[in-house]
Amino acid sequence: MDAVAEAGPAIDPALRDAILDWYAAAGRELAFRATTDPYAVLVSELMAQQTQAARAAEAWTSWMARFPSVEALASAPVADVLRAWAGLGYNRRAVHLHRAARVIVAEHGGRVPSSVEALEALPGIGPYTARAVAAIAFGEPVGAVDVNVKRVLGRIVVGGAEGLTASSMQTLADSAVPRDRAADWTHALMDVGQRVCRPRRPNCADCPAIAWCAYAAGVRPAALVTGGRTGARRPEPAFESTNRWLRGRIVERARDADGWTRFDTSIGVHGPGAVRAAVIALARDGLLDARETATNLEARLPR
Ligand code: SF4
């Protein structure tokens, strides 16, 4: 039996109310939180992944002016979509969003589907995004579990996310959602994770969950107490040395150029061979068009 099963009823209704009250008083006012339009929510959820929320909100406002509907996005060229995504990073998300819009138009009559299963079947839409869209746009009582939510719920119930299996975490997250306030709950948990229950040095004194929280009471899951592998941290490589950084610079260069651009020299610490491999991989992922000339590899934004 795992920790959640042993813990019994996982989320006290009073804890739920405390988090929702805190959110009503102190939640962040982000532009995309004012809407439950399914397309707008889908855009915001993809933008907010791995991008700071305030920055994503700013980009979301411009995006919705540029592509106000699923149809507008689906009919745009990939190059325009990548240009509109500039500054958000992880360009593959833009390509996925564009492909998803085309599938929504072709297979769902231009309406974003409401079930988790149908949302997950869209290109590039994973379990977290599918559940967040279902909860926020359609009020479905499903828990969207990302790294923040894992940390918050795990700490509250067993003192740390390491104490729960993935399926227990999902069961816990689903059971925690108030039936009539799925959207507010999804936003509220996200804010608790980003504003008070930070990965290091959580600010328990300002947290609405403190009276119910195992972590705040000093409880730690066994994996942390015994110093098992889950508690070990590997040093992070310098960002400029990562493939992610290189891919971002290549797309930026193609976006800034008007037409075919040569990629035959080093970029940062990455030699010509690594640059070449990254360009080919980006073309395979649909983020670039690439061609070999007699002496060079050239690429541009897809047409
Ligand atoms: S009381 Fe502390 S550890 Fe518990 S959820 Fe709040 S910030 Fe996180």
Residues whose N, C-alpha, C, O or C-beta is under 5 A from the ligand:
A	BS01	SF4	V152 R155 V196 C197 P202 N203 C204 C207 A209 I210 C213 Y215 A216
